Amino acid sequence: MAVGRVGLVVHGGRSEAVEAARVVRAWCEEYAVPCTDIDVWNEGERHSAHEEVEAAGDPDLIVTLGGDGTFLRGARLAAQNDALVLGVDLGRVGFLTEVSAAGVRAALDAVREERLAIDSRMLLTLRASRRLEVPADMEAWVKYGRGPLLPPPQVRPDCEVDAEWGIALNVTALNDIVLEKLARDRQVSVGVYISGRLLASYSADALLVATPTGSTAYSFAAGGPVVSPRAEALVFTPVAPHMAFDRSVVTAPDEPVGLRVLERSGPAAVSIDGQLRGVLGPGDWIGVYAAPRRLRAARLGPMDFYGRLRERMNLTDAPAAVADGSPAPLWSVTSPPPGDLAHLSFLTTADGPPPLR
């Protein structure tokens, strides 16, 4: 792709991220590509994604230098104007990021020369019974140690307002949208609706709706399933519910999940990709939907999600499985699929079949 402008999202607390940013700026200078640092807090406050990308000149490529948290910040910006996002892995987990710091220049060359694939990732959006906001007397407490809060989500003026469907908020989430308790001694009580039908009333620490991409984040920590990022689904997971049914529910992308705060509930915080964006009380509700827009993420080689899962989660073979025998071999497909399996796209890529690990 012709790179017209680059936006940089840098984890300033990591020296290797700062050094990698110098490499990106040098590459941009060499090819006369404007480059701007975005999503910075130098002015003492956070800005909406629209304000940030507009101030950066609407970059068509956003490079994130950090871990998955930094990538999420870049994804919020990229989704605003359909920019391509390239994640450079400098974190501890690295499920979202694509390349190492040592390969950042080669990655930029690959993007410029169109030697890349583009992953289209599902995003979430939401409607609500009212606008989200954090009460002024709570803001200093909730942002302690984490920097300025993002501004409240804006109402989308291009969407209809309806008493049953609520107001549409300008929100995109790559990982998850979470409704969680604010007081340690008081859980949230929430009616959960799937595709317009009541599933159950929960009393829990939190209730979350994740994308397949976000299934390896908070949802996984709460006992939710691992879902391929290529899947199309919403994953509802309760966190420490006081009820016998504590399982996740995986819905189709056109089956939204509604969360209504019940009469006897404590206050509930709404977090979007880990960022607190509002507080709800009894009678308030949110509806979580698959967003019409997608995130475009650069991928420079075959996806090896399951190999990464084995590595990042430190998976080991069950002792009983390998007792008096050999561990399972790594299985690599090296030939084209037979005709009856030609419809399985995961077996073929532009660079040949990927290894199955």
CORURRA-V485352 format. One record per residue. N is the residue number from 0. RES is the residue in one letter. SS is DSSP state (~ for helix, > for strand, _ for the rest). PSI is psi in whole degrees, -180 to 180 (none if undefined). D_CENTER is the distance of its C-alpha to the mean C-alpha in Angstrom with 2 decimals. Layout:
n=N res=RES ss=SS psi=PSI d_center=D_CENTER
n=N res=RES ss=SS psi=PSI d_center=D_CENTER
This chain:
n=0 res=M ss=_ psi=150 d_center=24.14
n=1 res=A ss=_ psi=114 d_center=26.11
n=2 res=V ss=_ psi=113 d_center=24.12
n=3 res=G ss=_ psi=-33 d_center=25.45
n=4 res=R ss=> psi=138 d_center=23.52
n=5 res=V ss=> psi=136 d_center=20.97
n=6 res=G ss=> psi=135 d_center=18.71
n=7 res=L ss=> psi=129 d_center=18.08
n=8 res=V ss=> psi=111 d_center=15.48
n=9 res=V ss=> psi=134 d_center=17.25
n=10 res=H ss=_ psi=96 d_center=17.02
n=11 res=G ss=_ psi=-15 d_center=20.63
n=12 res=G ss=_ psi=0 d_center=21.30
n=13 res=R ss=_ psi=121 d_center=21.33
n=14 res=S ss=~ psi=-34 d_center=24.48
n=15 res=E ss=~ psi=-29 d_center=23.15
n=16 res=A ss=~ psi=-40 d_center=20.42
n=17 res=V ss=~ psi=-41 d_center=23.25
n=18 res=E ss=~ psi=-42 d_center=25.37
n=19 res=A ss=~ psi=-33 d_center=22.83
n=20 res=A ss=~ psi=-36 d_center=22.51
n=21 res=R ss=~ psi=-38 d_center=26.30
n=22 res=V ss=~ psi=-43 d_center=26.07
n=23 res=V ss=~ psi=-44 d_center=23.73
n=24 res=R ss=~ psi=-38 d_center=26.12
n=25 res=A ss=~ psi=-40 d_center=29.09
n=26 res=W ss=~ psi=-44 d_center=27.77
n=27 res=C ss=~ psi=-41 d_center=27.19
n=28 res=E ss=~ psi=-39 d_center=30.70
n=29 res=E ss=~ psi=-37 d_center=32.21
n=30 res=Y ss=_ psi=13 d_center=30.97
n=31 res=A ss=_ psi=43 d_center=31.47
n=32 res=V ss=_ psi=120 d_center=27.85
n=33 res=P ss=> psi=141 d_center=27.02
n=34 res=C ss=> psi=130 d_center=24.35
n=35 res=T ss=> psi=135 d_center=22.97
n=36 res=D ss=> psi=132 d_center=21.02
n=37 res=I ss=_ psi=168 d_center=18.58
n=38 res=D ss=_ psi=49 d_center=16.64
n=39 res=V ss=_ psi=160 d_center=19.56
n=40 res=W ss=_ psi=20 d_center=21.25
n=41 res=N ss=_ psi=-26 d_center=24.80
n=42 res=E ss=_ psi=3 d_center=25.98
n=43 res=G ss=_ psi=5 d_center=25.19
n=44 res=E ss=_ psi=161 d_center=22.60
n=45 res=R ss=_ psi=155 d_center=19.12
n=46 res=H ss=_ psi=162 d_center=18.93
n=47 res=S ss=_ psi=161 d_center=17.00
n=48 res=A ss=~ psi=-39 d_center=14.89
n=49 res=H ss=~ psi=-45 d_center=17.96
n=50 res=E ss=~ psi=-39 d_center=20.35
n=51 res=E ss=~ psi=-47 d_center=18.63
n=52 res=V ss=~ psi=-31 d_center=18.42
n=53 res=E ss=~ psi=-43 d_center=21.88
n=54 res=A ss=~ psi=-27 d_center=23.33
n=55 res=A ss=_ psi=2 d_center=22.06
n=56 res=G ss=_ psi=25 d_center=23.84
n=57 res=D ss=_ psi=66 d_center=21.00
n=58 res=P ss=_ psi=146 d_center=20.03
n=59 res=D ss=_ psi=-8 d_center=19.37
n=60 res=L ss=> psi=126 d_center=17.73
n=61 res=I ss=> psi=124 d_center=15.30
n=62 res=V ss=> psi=124 d_center=15.59
n=63 res=T ss=> psi=136 d_center=13.57
n=64 res=L ss=> psi=98 d_center=15.81
n=65 res=G ss=> psi=-148 d_center=14.59
n=66 res=G ss=_ psi=-158 d_center=12.23
n=67 res=D ss=~ psi=-33 d_center=8.55
n=68 res=G ss=~ psi=-42 d_center=8.86
n=69 res=T ss=~ psi=-39 d_center=10.62
n=70 res=F ss=~ psi=-40 d_center=8.30
n=71 res=L ss=~ psi=-38 d_center=5.70
n=72 res=R ss=~ psi=-44 d_center=9.12
n=73 res=G ss=~ psi=-36 d_center=10.11
n=74 res=A ss=~ psi=-39 d_center=7.47
n=75 res=R ss=~ psi=-37 d_center=8.64
n=76 res=L ss=~ psi=-44 d_center=12.01
n=77 res=A ss=~ psi=-38 d_center=11.95
n=78 res=A ss=_ psi=-23 d_center=11.02
n=79 res=Q ss=_ psi=-39 d_center=13.99
n=80 res=N ss=_ psi=28 d_center=16.54
n=81 res=D ss=_ psi=35 d_center=15.28
n=82 res=A ss=_ psi=159 d_center=15.47
n=83 res=L ss=> psi=139 d_center=14.71
n=84 res=V ss=> psi=135 d_center=12.43
n=85 res=L ss=> psi=120 d_center=13.82
n=86 res=G ss=> psi=125 d_center=12.40
n=87 res=V ss=> psi=125 d_center=15.35
n=88 res=D ss=> psi=111 d_center=15.11
n=89 res=L ss=_ psi=19 d_center=16.92
n=90 res=G ss=_ psi=-161 d_center=15.22
n=91 res=R ss=_ psi=-23 d_center=16.19
n=92 res=V ss=_ psi=-58 d_center=13.69
n=93 res=G ss=_ psi=44 d_center=12.17
n=94 res=F ss=_ psi=-26 d_center=10.15
n=95 res=L ss=_ psi=-33 d_center=8.10
n=96 res=T ss=_ psi=157 d_center=11.15
n=97 res=E ss=_ psi=-43 d_center=14.06
n=98 res=V ss=> psi=161 d_center=17.37
n=99 res=S ss=> psi=165 d_center=19.46
n=100 res=A ss=~ psi=-36 d_center=21.04
n=101 res=A ss=~ psi=-23 d_center=24.33
n=102 res=G ss=~ psi=15 d_center=23.16
n=103 res=V ss=~ psi=-41 d_center=21.68
n=104 res=R ss=~ psi=-43 d_center=24.87
n=105 res=A ss=~ psi=-35 d_center=25.19
n=106 res=A ss=~ psi=-42 d_center=21.65
n=107 res=L ss=~ psi=-39 d_center=22.58
n=108 res=D ss=~ psi=-42 d_center=25.80
n=109 res=A ss=~ psi=-39 d_center=24.11
n=110 res=V ss=~ psi=-46 d_center=22.01
n=111 res=R ss=~ psi=-37 d_center=25.25
n=112 res=E ss=_ psi=9 d_center=27.25
n=113 res=E ss=_ psi=34 d_center=24.82
n=114 res=R ss=_ psi=62 d_center=24.63
n=115 res=L ss=_ psi=162 d_center=21.01
n=116 res=A ss=> psi=158 d_center=19.01
n=117 res=I ss=> psi=118 d_center=16.12
n=118 res=D ss=> psi=132 d_center=13.24
n=119 res=S ss=> psi=109 d_center=12.33
n=120 res=R ss=> psi=138 d_center=8.88
n=121 res=M ss=> psi=142 d_center=8.85
n=122 res=L ss=> psi=159 d_center=7.52
n=123 res=L ss=> psi=150 d_center=8.94
n=124 res=T ss=> psi=177 d_center=11.77
n=125 res=L ss=> psi=157 d_center=14.59
n=126 res=R ss=> psi=159 d_center=18.31
n=127 res=A ss=> psi=160 d_center=20.28
n=128 res=S ss=_ psi=-23 d_center=23.93
n=129 res=R ss=_ psi=173 d_center=24.01
n=130 res=R ss=_ psi=149 d_center=22.23
n=131 res=L ss=_ psi=139 d_center=19.98
n=132 res=E ss=_ psi=155 d_center=21.53
n=133 res=V ss=_ psi=122 d_center=22.09
n=134 res=P ss=_ psi=142 d_center=25.85
n=135 res=A ss=~ psi=-37 d_center=27.60
n=136 res=D ss=~ psi=-10 d_center=29.19
n=137 res=M ss=~ psi=-18 d_center=25.90
n=138 res=E ss=~ psi=-45 d_center=24.06
n=139 res=A ss=~ psi=-35 d_center=25.92
n=140 res=W ss=~ psi=-46 d_center=25.32
n=141 res=V ss=~ psi=-23 d_center=21.58
n=142 res=K ss=_ psi=4 d_center=20.87
n=143 res=Y ss=_ psi=124 d_center=23.31
n=144 res=G ss=_ psi=3 d_center=22.25
n=145 res=R ss=_ psi=9 d_center=18.86
n=146 res=G ss=_ psi=178 d_center=20.12
n=147 res=P ss=_ psi=147 d_center=20.28
n=148 res=L ss=_ psi=154 d_center=18.08
n=149 res=L ss=_ psi=151 d_center=16.28
n=150 res=P ss=_ psi=160 d_center=18.73
n=151 res=P ss=_ psi=146 d_center=18.70
n=152 res=P ss=_ psi=140 d_center=16.98
n=153 res=Q ss=_ psi=153 d_center=19.69
n=154 res=V ss=> psi=136 d_center=21.28
n=155 res=R ss=_ psi=115 d_center=21.00
n=156 res=P ss=_ psi=-15 d_center=24.67
n=157 res=D ss=_ psi=3 d_center=24.45
n=158 res=C ss=_ psi=147 d_center=23.78
n=159 res=E ss=_ psi=150 d_center=26.49
n=160 res=V ss=_ psi=132 d_center=26.87
n=161 res=D ss=> psi=145 d_center=28.21
n=162 res=A ss=_ psi=-36 d_center=29.43
n=163 res=E ss=_ psi=-37 d_center=27.80
n=164 res=W ss=_ psi=-13 d_center=24.52
n=165 res=G ss=> psi=-161 d_center=24.18
n=166 res=I ss=> psi=144 d_center=22.76
n=167 res=A ss=> psi=128 d_center=19.77
n=168 res=L ss=> psi=146 d_center=17.48
n=169 res=N ss=> psi=81 d_center=15.78
n=170 res=V ss=> psi=135 d_center=12.21
n=171 res=T ss=> psi=133 d_center=8.99
n=172 res=A ss=> psi=130 d_center=5.72
n=173 res=L ss=_ psi=-35 d_center=2.71
n=174 res=N ss=_ psi=-64 d_center=2.88
n=175 res=D ss=> psi=162 d_center=6.40
n=176 res=I ss=> psi=127 d_center=9.56
n=177 res=V ss=> psi=137 d_center=12.28
n=178 res=L ss=> psi=117 d_center=16.04
n=179 res=E ss=> psi=159 d_center=17.83
n=180 res=K ss=> psi=153 d_center=21.35
n=181 res=L ss=_ psi=-31 d_center=22.68
n=182 res=A ss=_ psi=133 d_center=26.00
n=183 res=R ss=_ psi=-34 d_center=26.39
n=184 res=D ss=_ psi=11 d_center=29.40
n=185 res=R ss=_ psi=113 d_center=28.15
n=186 res=Q ss=_ psi=168 d_center=25.48
n=187 res=V ss=> psi=140 d_center=23.89
n=188 res=S ss=> psi=121 d_center=25.65
n=189 res=V ss=> psi=132 d_center=23.64
n=190 res=G ss=> psi=127 d_center=24.67
n=191 res=V ss=> psi=127 d_center=22.04
n=192 res=Y ss=> psi=135 d_center=22.60
n=193 res=I ss=> psi=125 d_center=21.34
n=194 res=S ss=_ psi=39 d_center=22.45
n=195 res=G ss=_ psi=-1 d_center=24.82
n=196 res=R ss=> psi=140 d_center=26.51
n=197 res=L ss=> psi=125 d_center=26.67
n=198 res=L ss=> psi=-56 d_center=25.28
n=199 res=A ss=> psi=164 d_center=26.38
n=200 res=S ss=> psi=127 d_center=26.65
n=201 res=Y ss=> psi=145 d_center=24.80
n=202 res=S ss=> psi=116 d_center=25.69
n=203 res=A ss=> psi=168 d_center=22.88
n=204 res=D ss=_ psi=-36 d_center=21.13
n=205 res=A ss=> psi=160 d_center=17.92
n=206 res=L ss=> psi=134 d_center=16.51
n=207 res=L ss=> psi=153 d_center=12.91
n=208 res=V ss=> psi=122 d_center=11.35
n=209 res=A ss=> psi=156 d_center=8.35
n=210 res=T ss=_ psi=170 d_center=7.39
n=211 res=P ss=_ psi=-39 d_center=8.97
n=212 res=T ss=~ psi=-41 d_center=6.09
n=213 res=G ss=~ psi=-1 d_center=5.40
n=214 res=S ss=~ psi=-20 d_center=9.19
n=215 res=T ss=~ psi=10 d_center=9.85
n=216 res=A ss=_ psi=-124 d_center=8.57
n=217 res=Y ss=~ psi=-40 d_center=10.51
n=218 res=S ss=~ psi=-42 d_center=11.61
n=219 res=F ss=~ psi=-43 d_center=13.17
n=220 res=A ss=~ psi=-27 d_center=14.87
n=221 res=A ss=_ psi=7 d_center=16.30
n=222 res=G ss=_ psi=12 d_center=17.78
n=223 res=G ss=_ psi=170 d_center=15.54
n=224 res=P ss=_ psi=155 d_center=15.77
n=225 res=V ss=_ psi=125 d_center=14.15
n=226 res=V ss=_ psi=135 d_center=13.22
n=227 res=S ss=_ psi=134 d_center=13.38
n=228 res=P ss=_ psi=-12 d_center=10.41
n=229 res=R ss=_ psi=-9 d_center=13.35
n=230 res=A ss=_ psi=162 d_center=14.07
n=231 res=E ss=_ psi=105 d_center=14.00
n=232 res=A ss=_ psi=161 d_center=13.68
n=233 res=L ss=> psi=138 d_center=12.53
n=234 res=V ss=> psi=111 d_center=12.84
n=235 res=F ss=> psi=127 d_center=14.81
n=236 res=T ss=> psi=125 d_center=15.62
n=237 res=P ss=> psi=146 d_center=18.25
n=238 res=V ss=> psi=116 d_center=18.51
n=239 res=A ss=_ psi=57 d_center=22.19
n=240 res=P ss=_ psi=147 d_center=23.77
n=241 res=H ss=_ psi=69 d_center=27.57
n=242 res=M ss=_ psi=162 d_center=28.40
n=243 res=A ss=_ psi=-35 d_center=29.24
n=244 res=F ss=_ psi=104 d_center=26.42
n=245 res=D ss=_ psi=24 d_center=23.35
n=246 res=R ss=_ psi=158 d_center=21.52
n=247 res=S ss=_ psi=157 d_center=18.23
n=248 res=V ss=> psi=126 d_center=18.69
n=249 res=V ss=> psi=122 d_center=16.94
n=250 res=T ss=> psi=163 d_center=17.67
n=251 res=A ss=_ psi=158 d_center=18.04
n=252 res=P ss=_ psi=-19 d_center=15.80
n=253 res=D ss=_ psi=18 d_center=18.84
n=254 res=E ss=_ psi=88 d_center=19.27
n=255 res=P ss=_ psi=163 d_center=17.53
n=256 res=V ss=> psi=123 d_center=17.36
n=257 res=G ss=> psi=141 d_center=19.44
n=258 res=L ss=> psi=113 d_center=19.80
n=259 res=R ss=> psi=124 d_center=23.17
n=260 res=V ss=> psi=126 d_center=24.38
n=261 res=L ss=_ psi=170 d_center=27.84
n=262 res=E ss=_ psi=-42 d_center=31.11
n=263 res=R ss=_ psi=15 d_center=31.48
n=264 res=S ss=_ psi=153 d_center=27.92
n=265 res=G ss=_ psi=173 d_center=27.18
n=266 res=P ss=_ psi=149 d_center=24.94
n=267 res=A ss=> psi=133 d_center=21.25
n=268 res=A ss=> psi=142 d_center=18.42
n=269 res=V ss=> psi=118 d_center=15.39
n=270 res=S ss=> psi=139 d_center=12.21
n=271 res=I ss=> psi=114 d_center=9.11
n=272 res=D ss=_ psi=43 d_center=6.12
n=273 res=G ss=_ psi=-1 d_center=9.30
n=274 res=Q ss=> psi=122 d_center=11.46
n=275 res=L ss=> psi=126 d_center=14.61
n=276 res=R ss=> psi=-7 d_center=15.49
n=277 res=G ss=> psi=167 d_center=18.48
n=278 res=V ss=> psi=133 d_center=21.01
n=279 res=L ss=> psi=157 d_center=22.54
n=280 res=G ss=_ psi=179 d_center=25.92
n=281 res=P ss=_ psi=136 d_center=27.93
n=282 res=G ss=_ psi=-20 d_center=28.04
n=283 res=D ss=_ psi=156 d_center=24.75
n=284 res=W ss=> psi=159 d_center=22.04
n=285 res=I ss=> psi=150 d_center=18.67
n=286 res=G ss=> psi=127 d_center=17.76
n=287 res=V ss=> psi=129 d_center=14.26
n=288 res=Y ss=> psi=156 d_center=14.23
n=289 res=A ss=> psi=129 d_center=12.67
n=290 res=A ss=> psi=150 d_center=12.60
n=291 res=P ss=> psi=-25 d_center=15.38
n=292 res=R ss=> psi=162 d_center=13.60
n=293 res=R ss=> psi=159 d_center=11.34
n=294 res=L ss=> psi=133 d_center=9.43
n=295 res=R ss=> psi=110 d_center=12.12
n=296 res=A ss=> psi=132 d_center=11.45
n=297 res=A ss=> psi=135 d_center=14.76
n=298 res=R ss=> psi=129 d_center=15.95
n=299 res=L ss=_ psi=-4 d_center=19.41
n=300 res=G ss=_ psi=180 d_center=20.55
n=301 res=P ss=_ psi=142 d_center=20.26
n=302 res=M ss=_ psi=130 d_center=17.10
n=303 res=D ss=_ psi=61 d_center=18.08
n=304 res=F ss=~ psi=-41 d_center=15.21
n=305 res=Y ss=~ psi=-31 d_center=17.87
n=306 res=G ss=~ psi=-40 d_center=19.76
n=307 res=R ss=~ psi=-38 d_center=16.80
n=308 res=L ss=~ psi=-45 d_center=16.34
n=309 res=R ss=~ psi=-40 d_center=20.08
n=310 res=E ss=~ psi=-50 d_center=20.04
n=311 res=R ss=~ psi=-34 d_center=17.15
n=312 res=M ss=_ psi=5 d_center=18.26
n=313 res=N ss=_ psi=46 d_center=21.87
n=314 res=L ss=_ psi=136 d_center=22.98
n=315 res=T ss=_ psi=156 d_center=26.75
n=316 res=D ss=_ psi=143 d_center=29.20
n=317 res=A ss=_ psi=130 d_center=31.05
n=318 res=P ss=~ psi=-37 d_center=34.50
n=319 res=A ss=~ psi=-26 d_center=36.20
n=320 res=A ss=~ psi=-27 d_center=34.68
n=321 res=V ss=~ psi=2 d_center=36.16
n=322 res=A ss=_ psi=131 d_center=39.30
n=323 res=D ss=_ psi=31 d_center=42.37
n=324 res=G ss=_ psi=-162 d_center=40.34
n=325 res=S ss=_ psi=149 d_center=37.86
n=326 res=P ss=_ psi=158 d_center=34.06
n=327 res=A ss=_ psi=132 d_center=32.25
n=328 res=P ss=_ psi=154 d_center=32.36
n=329 res=L ss=_ psi=134 d_center=29.43
n=330 res=W ss=> psi=117 d_center=29.67
n=331 res=S ss=> psi=129 d_center=29.40
n=332 res=V ss=_ psi=122 d_center=30.13
n=333 res=T ss=_ psi=-4 d_center=32.36
n=334 res=S ss=_ psi=159 d_center=33.99
n=335 res=P ss=_ psi=152 d_center=32.98
n=336 res=P ss=_ psi=150 d_center=32.32
n=337 res=P ss=_ psi=165 d_center=35.40
n=338 res=G ss=~ psi=-37 d_center=35.96
n=339 res=D ss=~ psi=-11 d_center=34.94
n=340 res=L ss=~ psi=11 d_center=31.46
n=341 res=A ss=_ psi=-20 d_center=30.96
n=342 res=H ss=_ psi=-10 d_center=28.44
n=343 res=L ss=_ psi=98 d_center=25.94
n=344 res=S ss=~ psi=-23 d_center=23.87
n=345 res=F ss=~ psi=-17 d_center=22.23
n=346 res=L ss=~ psi=-14 d_center=25.74
n=347 res=T ss=_ psi=141 d_center=26.21
n=348 res=T ss=_ psi=172 d_center=24.50
n=349 res=A ss=_ psi=-27 d_center=25.98
n=350 res=D ss=_ psi=15 d_center=26.82
n=351 res=G ss=_ psi=176 d_center=28.29
n=352 res=P ss=_ psi=138 d_center=27.19
n=353 res=P ss=_ psi=155 d_center=24.44
n=354 res=P ss=> psi=142 d_center=25.44
n=355 res=L ss=> psi=119 d_center=24.49
n=356 res=R ss=_ psi=none d_center=23.97
